[in-house]
Amino acid sequence: MTQIGIIVGSLRQAAYSQKVANVLANLLPVQLTPVFIDIGQLPLYNADLDEDDTVPAWQTFRQQLDDVDGLIIVTPEYNRGMTGALKNAFDVGSKRRNHWKHQIALVVSSSPEATGGFGANQQVRQVLVTLNVFPVQRPEVYLGHVNHLFNDQNLMTNLDTLSFLQTAVNAFVDLQAKFDPQPADELNALAIKYEPGRFYINGENGSTLAEIIFHDQQNKRIMVTNTQVSEQLRGQGIAKRLMLRVIRFAQIYHLTIIPDCSYAQKFLEKHPEYQDLFTTN
């Protein structure tokens, strides 16, 4: 599996940037595995401490950068710029050699203000150029009024915003594939779409060719109630990919899954490695 590192610029526990990052992780195709890289434990960079590997957190962070195949960076805006924590992460990761270089990056900024963190976004892009990182050029992602984008369960429900973010993720995946070609399936890697309560594939005429539906059951549980794949897509592992998207959704939001439909039950029987994510009630 190709790993995509996700870095959140805010250290606040209930940060909107973290909520946005969760959405972006959920929108990645299944062959790209999101890995959240914590920058909150990084001491401020001081070259005097970097001569004898005396700061383990720096070494761990650098190894994490070396292990991923692309980056999604989500930042709020502090005083028209990126956060100090994020700038420190850039500095730590650039020493004693550049651990950022040759990565592909999607840069996303957000703000309760209408400007959507434009200043922070542009500042991050400026640093990425110096670090030899290749950011997605279009679309640029500035999420304004981010404090109105999430419900009380920290889920984004606005379909227009979800569609826009999916476009940005698709552009990131396309650019990443050019630098790291792999067998990209999932119906060209981009066909599975997300709306609250379902993952689905549409045909060219807008008809639903495949979908998996799940419902909130409260107490951090969701119930998979229906999985269907049209005749023309059967035999391609589509139902499994849909189920894996639900599993990732549950992992991101720390949920358990109730397998109510027959396919979900059969999936669990065939894949006991996911047993810890499932419950019967």
Backbone as JSON, one array per atom type, in Angstrom:
{
  "sequence": "MTQIGIIVGSLRQAAYSQKVANVLANLLPVQLTPVFIDIGQLPLYNADLDEDDTVPAWQTFRQQLDDVDGLIIVTPEYNRGMTGALKNAFDVGSKRRNHWKHQIALVVSSSPEATGGFGANQQVRQVLVTLNVFPVQRPEVYLGHVNHLFNDQNLMTNLDTLSFLQTAVNAFVDLQAKFDPQPADELNALAIKYEPGRFYINGENGSTLAEIIFHDQQNKRIMVTNTQVSEQLRGQGIAKRLMLRVIRFAQIYHLTIIPDCSYAQKFLEKHPEYQDLFTTN",
  "N": [[0.83, -1.2, 0.0], [0.51, 2.22, -0.82], [1.61, 4.89, 1.13], [0.25, 7.84, 2.48], [1.26, 10.7, 3.99], [-0.26, 12.66, 6.46], [-0.37, 15.84, 7.66], [-1.17, 18.01, 10.23], [-1.5, 21.37, 10.94], [-2.38, 22.66, 13.25], [-2.31, 22.44, 16.8], [-4.36, 22.23, 18.51], [-6.8, 20.39, 20.31], [-9.45, 20.12, 19.41], [-9.28, 21.03, 16.82], [-10.23, 22.66, 13.8], [-8.73, 22.17, 11.57], [-7.86, 19.54, 11.95], [-10.29, 18.21, 11.7], [-10.87, 18.75, 9.02], [-8.7, 17.42, 7.87], [-9.37, 14.78, 8.51], [-11.58, 14.42, 6.84], [-10.35, 14.6, 4.31], [-8.64, 12.38, 4.42], [-10.55, 10.38, 4.43], [-11.5, 10.61, 1.85], [-9.55, 9.65, 0.18], [-8.56, 7.21, -2.27], [-8.75, 3.59, -1.88], [-6.29, 2.32, -2.26], [-4.4, 4.05, -1.37], [-3.01, 4.71, 1.64], [-3.84, 6.55, 4.44], [-1.67, 8.19, 6.71], [-1.39, 9.62, 9.73], [0.72, 12.13, 10.8], [2.15, 13.23, 13.64], [2.96, 16.45, 14.76], [3.12, 17.75, 17.1], [4.78, 16.9, 19.13], [7.31, 17.72, 18.6], [10.26, 19.22, 19.6], [11.38, 22.67, 19.51], [13.41, 23.5, 16.76], [16.88, 23.28, 17.08], [20.05, 23.65, 16.09], [22.26, 23.01, 17.6], [21.52, 20.84, 19.1], [21.4, 18.82, 17.35], [23.51, 17.34, 16.53], [24.35, 14.89, 17.51], [22.24, 13.1, 17.32], [20.46, 13.54, 19.47], [17.84, 14.14, 19.98], [15.21, 12.26, 20.06], [12.55, 12.51, 19.07], [12.79, 14.11, 16.82], [14.22, 12.42, 15.08], [12.42, 10.32, 14.77], [10.3, 11.63, 13.47], [11.54, 12.41, 11.07], [12.04, 9.91, 9.94], [9.43, 9.09, 9.53], [8.68, 10.86, 7.5], [10.37, 9.94, 5.51], [9.22, 7.5, 4.98], [6.74, 7.84, 3.77], [4.76, 8.37, 0.76], [3.7, 10.62, -0.28], [2.14, 13.77, 0.56], [-0.34, 15.35, 2.56], [-1.13, 18.44, 3.63], [-2.56, 20.3, 6.11], [-3.59, 23.35, 7.28], [-4.33, 25.92, 9.69], [-4.71, 29.53, 9.79], [-2.5, 31.7, 11.27], [-2.14, 34.92, 12.2], [-1.87, 35.8, 9.52], [-0.2, 33.89, 8.49], [1.41, 30.61, 8.42], [1.2, 28.19, 11.11], [3.33, 28.25, 14.03], [4.09, 25.72, 14.86], [3.91, 24.19, 12.53], [5.81, 25.42, 10.86], [8.09, 24.86, 12.35], [8.11, 22.09, 12.06], [8.68, 21.87, 9.31], [11.31, 22.87, 9.39], [12.63, 21.01, 11.07], [12.34, 18.67, 9.56], [13.91, 19.24, 7.39], [16.52, 18.98, 8.03], [19.2, 16.73, 8.97], [19.58, 16.33, 6.43], [17.5, 16.86, 3.55], [14.44, 15.72, 4.18], [12.02, 16.05, 3.03], [12.07, 16.24, 0.28], [11.18, 15.82, -3.17], [8.62, 14.94, -2.78], [5.06, 14.75, -3.36], [2.51, 17.11, -2.74], [-0.56, 18.06, -1.26], [-1.96, 21.04, -0.41], [-3.9, 22.48, 2.03], [-5.83, 25.0, 3.42], [-7.59, 26.58, 6.12], [-10.11, 28.62, 7.69], [-12.08, 30.44, 10.08], [-12.72, 32.84, 8.97], [-13.64, 34.58, 5.91], [-11.59, 34.51, 4.03], [-10.31, 32.07, 4.13], [-7.8, 31.24, 5.07], [-5.81, 32.1, 3.31], [-3.29, 33.44, 3.4], [-1.69, 31.73, 5.0], [-1.73, 29.42, 3.44], [-0.36, 30.23, 1.1], [2.1, 30.82, 2.2], [2.97, 28.33, 3.1], [3.23, 27.05, 0.62], [5.35, 28.53, -0.43], [7.49, 27.74, 1.21], [7.53, 25.03, 0.55], [8.48, 25.06, -2.07], [11.16, 25.74, -1.66], [11.95, 23.44, -0.33], [11.9, 21.58, -2.28], [9.52, 20.26, -2.88], [6.58, 19.19, -4.56], [3.76, 20.85, -4.99], [0.19, 20.44, -5.44], [-1.16, 22.33, -7.98], [-3.65, 23.26, -8.98], [-6.9, 22.29, -7.97], [-6.6, 25.25, -5.9], [-6.97, 25.23, -2.41], [-8.87, 26.8, -0.2], [-10.56, 27.0, 2.64], [-13.09, 28.78, 3.71], [-15.01, 30.13, 6.5], [-14.95, 27.84, 8.09], [-15.84, 27.0, 10.52], [-18.51, 26.54, 10.25], [-18.89, 24.24, 8.83], [-19.16, 21.69, 9.85], [-21.0, 19.09, 11.53], [-22.48, 18.17, 14.75], [-21.18, 15.83, 15.2], [-18.75, 16.07, 14.17], [-18.62, 15.69, 11.45], [-18.47, 16.45, 8.0], [-21.05, 17.75, 6.11], [-21.92, 19.21, 3.95], [-22.6, 18.93, 0.63], [-21.57, 20.19, -1.64], [-19.12, 21.23, -0.76], [-17.83, 18.84, -0.06], [-17.69, 17.66, -2.59], [-15.99, 19.47, -3.88], [-13.64, 19.12, -2.35], [-13.15, 16.47, -2.98], [-12.47, 16.74, -5.65], [-10.04, 18.08, -5.35], [-8.54, 16.11, -4.01], [-8.53, 14.15, -6.0], [-6.98, 15.45, -7.94], [-4.56, 15.52, -6.57], [-4.04, 12.75, -6.37], [-3.77, 12.1, -9.09], [-1.46, 13.6, -9.74], [0.37, 12.46, -8.0], [0.46, 9.87, -9.02], [1.79, 10.26, -11.41], [4.38, 10.66, -10.6], [4.9, 8.38, -9.21], [4.19, 5.77, -10.58], [1.72, 3.26, -10.48], [-0.19, 0.19, -10.48], [-3.21, 1.34, -10.99], [-6.27, 0.94, -9.92], [-9.41, 0.66, -8.73], [-11.51, 1.37, -10.35], [-10.17, 3.24, -12.22], [-9.11, 4.51, -10.06], [-10.48, 6.68, -9.0], [-13.2, 6.56, -8.96], [-14.96, 5.85, -6.89], [-17.16, 7.49, -4.83], [-18.04, 9.73, -2.12], [-20.71, 10.38, 0.07], [-22.46, 11.67, 2.91], [-23.25, 8.88, 4.79], [-22.99, 7.0, 2.75], [-20.96, 5.25, 0.31], [-20.28, 5.28, -3.16], [-20.64, 4.42, -6.69], [-21.11, 6.02, -9.7], [-22.61, 5.78, -12.96], [-21.98, 6.98, -16.35], [-24.29, 8.28, -17.05], [-25.24, 9.15, -14.69], [-26.58, 7.3, -13.14], [-26.74, 4.99, -10.38], [-24.25, 2.66, -10.01], [-23.03, 1.07, -8.15], [-23.1, 0.72, -4.6], [-22.66, 1.29, -1.09], [-24.35, 1.42, 1.92], [-24.64, 3.08, 5.0], [-25.66, 3.66, 8.39], [-25.93, 5.95, 11.1], [-25.81, 4.8, 14.38], [-25.67, 5.88, 16.85], [-23.73, 6.15, 19.93], [-21.14, 5.86, 18.93], [-21.26, 4.06, 16.79], [-21.86, 2.54, 13.6], [-24.18, 1.23, 11.2], [-24.02, -1.05, 8.62], [-26.2, -1.32, 6.11], [-26.88, -1.97, 3.51], [-25.51, -3.31, 0.55], [-24.78, -3.08, -2.78], [-24.08, -4.08, -6.13], [-24.01, -3.43, -9.53], [-24.83, -5.56, -12.35], [-22.98, -5.27, -14.45], [-20.61, -4.56, -13.22], [-19.88, -6.58, -11.58], [-17.74, -9.12, -10.17], [-15.35, -7.77, -10.11], [-14.36, -7.07, -7.69], [-15.58, -4.9, -6.5], [-17.46, -4.58, -4.4], [-15.93, -5.27, -2.21], [-14.07, -3.17, -2.18], [-15.74, -1.03, -1.64], [-16.56, -1.76, 0.93], [-14.12, -1.6, 2.25], [-13.72, 1.13, 2.19], [-15.69, 1.97, 3.97], [-14.67, 0.8, 6.27], [-12.28, 2.25, 6.57], [-13.41, 4.77, 7.04], [-14.62, 4.25, 9.51], [-12.33, 3.77, 11.04], [-11.03, 6.27, 10.96], [-12.83, 7.92, 12.33], [-13.12, 6.63, 14.69], [-15.05, 4.54, 15.12], [-17.34, 1.76, 15.56], [-18.54, -1.01, 13.62], [-21.64, -2.28, 12.67], [-22.54, -5.17, 11.09], [-25.08, -5.39, 9.17], [-26.17, -6.07, 6.68], [-26.1, -8.8, 4.28], [-23.76, -8.99, 2.73], [-21.83, -7.54, 4.21], [-21.68, -9.14, 6.45], [-20.65, -11.51, 5.35], [-18.22, -10.53, 4.46], [-16.9, -9.98, 6.88], [-16.61, -12.56, 7.85], [-14.74, -13.56, 6.04], [-12.6, -11.93, 6.45], [-11.16, -11.87, 9.13], [-9.25, -10.24, 10.25], [-10.22, -7.74, 10.59], [-11.86, -7.87, 12.73], [-11.91, -6.51, 15.2], [-13.08, -4.1, 14.63], [-15.75, -4.51, 14.31], [-19.07, -5.12, 15.54], [-21.84, -6.82, 17.05], [-24.09, -5.57, 17.98]],
  "CA": [[0.0, 0.0, 0.0], [1.18, 3.51, -0.82], [1.25, 5.64, 2.33], [0.16, 9.29, 2.33], [1.39, 11.36, 5.27], [-1.16, 13.79, 6.69], [0.18, 16.71, 8.71], [-2.11, 19.04, 10.66], [-0.72, 22.47, 11.49], [-2.87, 23.11, 14.55], [-2.12, 21.51, 17.91], [-5.56, 22.25, 19.35], [-7.44, 19.08, 20.3], [-10.68, 20.17, 18.61], [-8.94, 21.9, 15.7], [-10.93, 22.48, 12.53], [-7.78, 21.58, 10.62], [-7.91, 18.09, 12.12], [-11.55, 17.74, 11.12], [-10.7, 18.78, 7.57], [-7.77, 16.35, 7.53], [-10.12, 13.53, 8.56], [-12.38, 14.35, 5.61], [-9.45, 14.31, 3.18], [-8.22, 10.98, 4.56], [-11.69, 9.56, 4.05], [-11.74, 10.72, 0.42], [-8.5, 8.98, -0.57], [-8.89, 5.85, -2.74], [-8.31, 2.59, -0.9], [-4.91, 1.91, -2.42], [-3.57, 5.04, -0.69], [-3.28, 4.59, 3.07], [-3.49, 7.77, 5.17], [-0.88, 8.05, 7.94], [-1.34, 10.91, 10.41], [2.04, 12.38, 11.38], [1.99, 14.22, 14.71], [4.07, 17.4, 14.89], [3.01, 18.41, 18.39], [5.81, 16.43, 20.06], [8.63, 18.14, 18.12], [10.86, 20.4, 20.22], [11.84, 23.67, 18.57], [14.67, 23.09, 16.16], [18.11, 23.92, 17.54], [21.12, 22.89, 15.45], [23.21, 22.54, 18.62], [21.04, 19.56, 19.63], [21.18, 17.91, 16.23], [24.79, 16.81, 16.09], [24.57, 13.52, 17.97], [20.95, 12.41, 17.38], [20.05, 13.6, 20.87], [16.4, 14.41, 20.09], [14.55, 11.12, 19.4], [11.34, 12.91, 18.35], [13.19, 14.59, 15.49], [14.59, 11.27, 14.27], [11.18, 9.6, 14.44], [9.59, 12.42, 12.48], [12.26, 12.31, 9.79], [11.8, 8.57, 9.41], [8.06, 9.08, 9.03], [8.69, 11.54, 6.21], [11.04, 9.06, 4.54], [8.4, 6.31, 4.73], [5.5, 8.12, 3.05], [4.9, 8.56, -0.69], [3.03, 11.85, -0.62], [1.77, 14.53, 1.76], [-1.47, 16.27, 2.63], [-0.83, 19.39, 4.7], [-3.74, 21.09, 6.44], [-3.16, 24.34, 8.26], [-5.09, 27.15, 9.92], [-3.91, 30.73, 9.58], [-2.19, 32.49, 12.46], [-1.52, 36.21, 11.88], [-1.61, 35.82, 8.09], [0.84, 32.93, 8.13], [1.24, 29.26, 8.96], [1.44, 28.07, 12.54], [4.71, 28.02, 14.43], [4.33, 24.28, 14.92], [4.14, 23.68, 11.18], [7.12, 25.92, 10.4], [9.11, 24.08, 13.05], [8.16, 20.77, 11.42], [9.43, 22.04, 8.07], [12.72, 23.04, 9.73], [13.15, 19.74, 11.58], [12.38, 17.69, 8.47], [14.87, 19.64, 6.36], [17.86, 18.78, 8.57], [20.46, 17.23, 8.47], [19.35, 16.32, 5.0], [16.12, 17.22, 3.26], [13.55, 14.56, 4.19], [10.78, 16.42, 2.34], [12.25, 16.45, -1.15], [10.59, 14.99, -4.21], [7.27, 14.54, -2.42], [3.9, 15.46, -3.89], [1.76, 17.61, -1.59], [-1.79, 18.82, -1.35], [-1.97, 22.04, 0.65], [-5.27, 22.91, 2.34], [-5.91, 25.92, 4.56], [-8.95, 26.85, 6.56], [-10.24, 29.72, 8.63], [-13.45, 30.92, 10.29], [-12.91, 34.03, 8.15], [-13.98, 34.3, 4.52], [-10.38, 34.33, 3.2], [-9.96, 30.66, 4.1], [-6.4, 30.98, 5.37], [-5.02, 32.33, 2.08], [-1.91, 33.79, 3.73], [-1.0, 30.53, 5.46], [-1.6, 28.52, 2.3], [0.7, 30.71, 0.23], [3.37, 30.72, 2.91], [3.35, 26.92, 3.04], [3.69, 26.78, -0.75], [6.66, 29.15, -0.59], [8.46, 26.88, 1.87], [7.62, 23.77, -0.2], [9.35, 25.28, -3.22], [12.54, 25.66, -1.15], [12.22, 22.07, 0.07], [11.81, 20.73, -3.48], [8.25, 19.52, -2.84], [5.74, 19.57, -5.69], [2.37, 20.96, -4.54], [-0.89, 20.51, -6.42], [-1.37, 23.73, -8.36], [-5.09, 23.51, -9.07], [-7.43, 23.52, -7.4], [-6.13, 25.74, -4.62], [-8.02, 24.92, -1.44], [-9.01, 27.72, 0.92], [-11.88, 26.75, 3.21], [-13.57, 29.85, 4.57], [-16.13, 29.83, 7.4], [-14.82, 26.41, 8.39], [-16.59, 26.71, 11.75], [-19.9, 26.19, 9.91], [-18.87, 23.13, 7.88], [-19.23, 20.38, 10.5], [-22.11, 18.89, 12.45], [-22.07, 17.91, 16.13], [-20.37, 14.62, 15.22], [-17.52, 16.44, 13.48], [-18.7, 15.24, 10.07], [-18.82, 17.45, 6.99], [-22.28, 17.32, 5.46], [-22.2, 20.02, 2.77], [-22.22, 18.13, -0.53], [-20.75, 21.0, -2.54], [-17.76, 21.26, -0.21], [-17.28, 17.49, -0.21], [-17.37, 17.48, -4.01], [-14.8, 20.27, -4.16], [-12.48, 18.47, -1.75], [-12.86, 15.27, -3.75], [-11.74, 17.2, -6.84], [-8.66, 18.35, -4.93], [-7.9, 14.81, -3.74], [-8.32, 13.52, -7.3], [-5.83, 16.11, -8.56], [-3.4, 15.03, -5.83], [-3.8, 11.36, -6.77], [-3.27, 12.13, -10.46], [-0.09, 14.08, -9.73], [1.17, 11.47, -7.3], [0.63, 8.72, -9.92], [2.79, 10.6, -12.43], [5.71, 10.53, -10.01], [5.03, 7.03, -8.65], [3.19, 4.98, -11.3], [1.35, 1.99, -9.9], [-1.44, -0.29, -11.05], [-4.26, 2.14, -10.36], [-7.58, 0.45, -10.29], [-10.57, 1.29, -8.11], [-12.1, 2.01, -11.52], [-9.33, 4.4, -12.48], [-8.67, 5.04, -8.77], [-11.19, 7.86, -8.54], [-14.63, 6.46, -9.24], [-15.78, 5.72, -5.68], [-17.45, 8.8, -4.26], [-18.58, 9.7, -0.76], [-21.7, 11.3, 0.62], [-22.79, 11.2, 4.26], [-24.05, 7.68, 4.85], [-22.78, 6.02, 1.69], [-19.95, 5.32, -0.75], [-21.01, 4.83, -4.35], [-20.09, 4.62, -8.03], [-22.12, 6.4, -10.68], [-22.32, 5.63, -14.37], [-21.87, 8.23, -17.09], [-25.6, 8.95, -17.08], [-25.61, 9.53, -13.32], [-27.23, 6.21, -12.41], [-25.88, 4.34, -9.39], [-23.8, 1.34, -10.43], [-22.67, 0.32, -6.95], [-23.12, 1.55, -3.4], [-22.78, 0.7, 0.24], [-25.08, 2.38, 2.73], [-24.48, 2.86, 6.44], [-26.45, 4.6, 9.19], [-25.47, 6.22, 12.45], [-26.58, 4.11, 15.42], [-25.3, 6.5, 18.13], [-22.71, 5.46, 20.73], [-19.95, 5.61, 18.11], [-21.48, 2.87, 15.96], [-22.59, 2.68, 12.34], [-24.7, -0.03, 10.72], [-24.04, -1.24, 7.18], [-27.53, -1.88, 5.86], [-27.1, -2.42, 2.13], [-24.41, -3.28, -0.41], [-25.23, -3.58, -4.07], [-23.21, -3.84, -7.28], [-24.74, -3.76, -10.75], [-24.35, -6.73, -13.07], [-21.83, -4.95, -15.3], [-19.4, -4.37, -12.41], [-19.62, -7.73, -10.71], [-16.53, -9.88, -10.46], [-14.18, -6.89, -10.11], [-13.99, -6.73, -6.33], [-16.1, -3.57, -6.17], [-18.08, -4.6, -3.08], [-14.84, -5.26, -1.21], [-13.52, -1.82, -2.12], [-16.72, -0.21, -0.93], [-16.49, -2.11, 2.35], [-12.87, -1.07, 2.79], [-13.91, 2.56, 2.42], [-16.44, 2.09, 5.23], [-13.74, 0.45, 7.34], [-11.41, 3.4, 6.79], [-14.25, 5.79, 7.67], [-14.76, 3.88, 10.92], [-11.03, 3.96, 11.69], [-10.74, 7.7, 11.1], [-13.72, 8.55, 13.31], [-13.13, 5.78, 15.89], [-16.38, 3.95, 15.19], [-17.48, 0.33, 15.33], [-19.44, -1.31, 12.51], [-22.61, -3.36, 12.8], [-22.75, -5.71, 9.75], [-26.48, -5.78, 9.08], [-26.49, -6.68, 5.38], [-25.47, -10.11, 4.09], [-22.39, -8.87, 2.24], [-20.97, -7.12, 5.31], [-21.48, -10.31, 7.3], [-19.73, -12.42, 4.66], [-16.9, -9.89, 4.46], [-16.3, -10.17, 8.2], [-16.22, -13.96, 7.95], [-13.56, -13.79, 5.21], [-11.52, -11.04, 6.86], [-11.16, -11.75, 10.6], [-8.29, -9.23, 10.7], [-10.96, -6.52, 10.92], [-12.82, -8.24, 13.75], [-11.97, -5.53, 16.27], [-13.88, -2.96, 14.2], [-17.14, -4.93, 14.14], [-19.85, -5.51, 16.71], [-23.13, -7.4, 16.65], [-25.22, -4.79, 18.49]],
  "C": [[0.87, 1.26, 0.0], [0.68, 4.33, 0.36], [1.3, 7.14, 2.04], [0.23, 9.91, 3.73], [0.47, 12.56, 5.37], [-0.66, 14.57, 7.89], [-0.81, 17.84, 8.98], [-1.34, 20.13, 11.38], [-1.15, 22.96, 12.85], [-2.65, 22.03, 15.6], [-3.36, 21.42, 18.8], [-6.33, 20.94, 19.21], [-8.67, 19.06, 19.4], [-10.48, 21.02, 17.35], [-9.78, 21.6, 14.47], [-10.01, 21.85, 11.5], [-7.76, 20.06, 10.74], [-9.18, 17.51, 11.54], [-11.48, 17.71, 9.61], [-9.78, 17.65, 7.13], [-8.47, 14.99, 7.55], [-10.97, 13.34, 7.3], [-11.49, 13.96, 4.43], [-8.95, 12.87, 3.24], [-9.32, 10.04, 4.11], [-11.91, 9.55, 2.54], [-10.64, 10.07, -0.43], [-8.98, 7.62, -1.07], [-8.22, 4.81, -1.85], [-6.87, 2.17, -1.06], [-3.92, 2.92, -1.83], [-3.95, 5.05, 0.79], [-2.89, 5.87, 3.79], [-2.74, 7.45, 6.46], [-0.78, 9.43, 8.58], [0.01, 11.05, 11.12], [1.91, 13.53, 12.37], [3.2, 15.14, 14.76], [4.08, 18.08, 16.26], [4.11, 18.04, 19.37], [7.2, 16.91, 19.66], [9.14, 19.35, 18.9], [11.29, 21.39, 19.14], [13.23, 23.31, 18.05], [15.82, 23.95, 16.67], [19.25, 23.08, 17.0], [22.13, 22.35, 16.47], [22.82, 21.16, 19.16], [20.99, 18.47, 18.57], [22.47, 17.25, 15.75], [24.96, 15.34, 16.43], [23.26, 12.74, 18.12], [20.39, 12.39, 18.8], [18.57, 13.9, 21.06], [15.65, 13.31, 19.35], [13.31, 11.53, 18.59], [11.67, 13.43, 16.96], [13.51, 13.41, 14.57], [13.37, 10.46, 13.85], [10.41, 10.32, 13.34], [10.25, 12.32, 11.11], [12.06, 10.95, 9.14], [10.39, 8.46, 8.85], [7.97, 9.76, 7.67], [9.32, 10.66, 5.14], [10.13, 7.91, 4.11], [7.16, 6.58, 3.89], [5.81, 8.46, 1.59], [4.2, 9.82, -1.18], [2.54, 12.51, 0.66], [0.48, 15.31, 1.54], [-1.23, 17.14, 3.85], [-2.03, 20.29, 4.9], [-3.36, 22.07, 7.52], [-4.2, 25.43, 8.47], [-4.18, 28.34, 9.61], [-3.75, 31.46, 10.9], [-1.51, 33.78, 11.99], [-1.02, 36.26, 10.44], [-0.47, 34.89, 7.67], [0.52, 31.55, 8.68], [1.52, 29.27, 10.46], [2.92, 27.87, 12.83], [5.06, 26.54, 14.47], [4.63, 23.71, 13.54], [5.47, 24.15, 10.63], [8.24, 25.15, 11.08], [9.24, 22.69, 12.44], [8.92, 20.82, 10.1], [10.94, 22.12, 8.36], [13.33, 21.72, 10.19], [13.32, 18.74, 10.44], [13.38, 18.03, 7.38], [16.31, 19.42, 6.79], [18.04, 17.3, 8.9], [20.56, 17.03, 6.97], [17.87, 16.59, 4.77], [15.25, 15.97, 3.15], [12.23, 14.83, 3.47], [10.88, 16.24, 0.83], [11.6, 15.37, -2.0], [9.24, 14.41, -3.82], [6.24, 15.33, -3.23], [3.06, 15.91, -2.7], [0.47, 18.29, -2.02], [-1.84, 19.75, -0.15], [-3.4, 22.56, 0.82], [-5.21, 23.84, 3.54], [-7.36, 26.2, 4.89], [-8.96, 27.97, 7.58], [-11.72, 29.99, 8.88], [-13.76, 32.16, 9.45], [-13.13, 33.63, 6.69], [-12.77, 34.0, 3.66], [-9.87, 32.9, 3.2], [-8.49, 30.37, 4.35], [-5.47, 31.17, 4.18], [-3.55, 32.6, 2.4], [-1.11, 32.58, 4.17], [-0.75, 29.58, 4.3], [-0.44, 28.94, 1.41], [2.07, 30.62, 0.91], [3.88, 29.29, 2.91], [3.9, 26.59, 1.66], [5.09, 27.36, -0.99], [7.75, 28.27, 0.03], [8.64, 25.57, 1.09], [8.52, 23.9, -1.42], [10.81, 25.14, -2.8], [12.92, 24.23, -0.82], [12.14, 21.08, -1.08], [10.63, 19.77, -3.41], [7.36, 20.07, -3.94], [4.28, 19.65, -5.25], [1.4, 20.9, -5.71], [-1.15, 21.98, -6.72], [-2.85, 24.11, -8.4], [-5.83, 22.22, -8.74], [-6.66, 23.95, -6.15], [-7.28, 25.62, -3.62], [-7.93, 25.87, -0.25], [-10.42, 27.56, 1.46], [-12.26, 27.87, 4.17], [-14.77, 29.42, 5.4], [-16.13, 28.36, 7.81], [-15.59, 26.03, 9.65], [-18.05, 26.36, 11.49], [-20.0, 24.94, 9.02], [-19.11, 21.76, 8.51], [-20.44, 20.31, 11.44], [-21.58, 18.53, 13.84], [-21.29, 16.62, 16.29], [-19.06, 14.81, 14.47], [-17.46, 15.9, 12.05], [-19.08, 16.39, 9.16], [-20.02, 16.93, 6.2], [-22.61, 18.11, 4.2], [-21.69, 19.31, 1.52], [-21.35, 18.9, -1.5], [-19.3, 21.06, -2.06], [-17.09, 19.91, -0.33], [-16.87, 17.23, -1.66], [-16.11, 18.24, -4.39], [-13.55, 19.61, -3.59], [-12.13, 17.17, -2.47], [-12.11, 15.61, -5.03], [-10.27, 17.46, -6.5], [-7.9, 17.06, -4.66], [-7.61, 14.09, -5.06], [-7.1, 14.12, -8.01], [-4.53, 15.67, -7.89], [-3.05, 13.61, -6.26], [-3.24, 11.29, -8.18], [-1.8, 12.55, -10.5], [0.83, 13.07, -9.07], [1.45, 10.27, -8.21], [1.66, 9.0, -11.0], [4.21, 10.43, -11.9], [5.96, 9.11, -9.5], [4.0, 6.12, -9.31], [2.99, 3.63, -10.64], [0.11, 1.48, -10.61], [-2.6, 0.4, -10.35], [-5.6, 1.62, -10.81], [-8.61, 1.28, -9.56], [-11.32, 2.08, -9.19], [-11.42, 3.34, -11.76], [-9.03, 5.19, -11.2], [-9.55, 6.15, -8.22], [-12.7, 7.7, -8.56], [-15.49, 6.37, -7.98], [-15.92, 7.09, -5.04], [-18.08, 8.63, -2.87], [-19.64, 10.76, -0.58], [-22.01, 10.81, 2.02], [-23.71, 9.98, 4.22], [-23.86, 6.7, 3.72], [-21.52, 6.32, 0.89], [-20.6, 4.72, -1.99], [-20.21, 5.09, -5.62], [-21.24, 4.94, -8.96], [-21.65, 6.09, -12.09], [-22.27, 6.98, -15.06], [-23.18, 8.99, -17.13], [-26.09, 9.34, -15.69], [-26.3, 8.44, -12.53], [-26.23, 5.55, -11.46], [-25.55, 2.93, -9.84], [-23.43, 0.46, -9.25], [-22.73, 1.26, -5.76], [-23.15, 0.7, -2.15], [-23.35, 1.78, 1.14], [-24.89, 2.05, 4.21], [-25.17, 3.99, 7.2], [-25.83, 4.75, 10.58], [-26.39, 5.55, 13.45], [-26.33, 4.68, 16.81], [-24.25, 5.65, 18.84], [-21.52, 5.01, 19.89], [-20.07, 4.32, 17.3], [-22.17, 3.27, 14.65], [-23.03, 1.29, 11.89], [-24.69, -0.05, 9.19], [-25.31, -1.99, 6.83], [-27.73, -2.39, 4.44], [-25.81, -2.29, 1.33], [-24.92, -3.85, -1.71], [-24.26, -3.17, -5.17], [-23.97, -4.28, -8.52], [-24.07, -4.92, -11.48], [-23.07, -6.43, -13.85], [-20.53, -4.77, -14.54], [-19.06, -5.57, -11.55], [-18.38, -8.5, -11.16], [-15.27, -9.05, -10.47], [-13.74, -6.47, -8.7], [-14.52, -5.39, -5.86], [-16.7, -3.54, -4.77], [-17.02, -4.56, -1.98], [-14.28, -3.86, -1.07], [-14.47, -0.88, -1.39], [-16.66, -0.48, 0.57], [-15.22, -1.57, 2.98], [-12.95, 0.43, 3.01], [-14.7, 2.79, 3.7], [-15.52, 1.8, 6.41], [-12.8, 1.62, 7.62], [-12.18, 4.53, 7.47], [-14.36, 5.51, 9.17], [-13.44, 4.09, 11.68], [-10.73, 5.43, 11.94], [-11.55, 8.32, 12.23], [-13.93, 7.68, 14.56], [-14.52, 5.21, 16.14], [-16.28, 2.43, 15.12], [-18.6, 0.11, 14.32], [-20.36, -2.47, 12.88], [-22.9, -3.9, 11.41], [-24.17, -6.25, 9.59], [-26.82, -6.46, 7.76], [-25.66, -7.95, 5.2], [-24.03, -9.98, 3.6], [-21.44, -8.48, 3.37], [-20.69, -8.29, 6.24], [-20.51, -11.3, 6.67], [-18.31, -11.84, 4.63], [-16.19, -10.14, 5.78], [-15.84, -11.62, 8.37], [-14.92, -14.24, 7.19], [-12.35, -12.99, 5.68], [-11.54, -10.84, 8.38], [-10.18, -10.71, 11.11], [-8.97, -7.91, 11.05], [-11.96, -6.74, 12.06], [-12.98, -7.16, 14.82], [-12.83, -4.32, 15.91], [-15.37, -3.26, 14.15], [-17.77, -5.29, 15.48], [-21.19, -6.04, 16.23], [-24.32, -6.6, 17.13], [-24.79, -3.38, 18.83]]
}
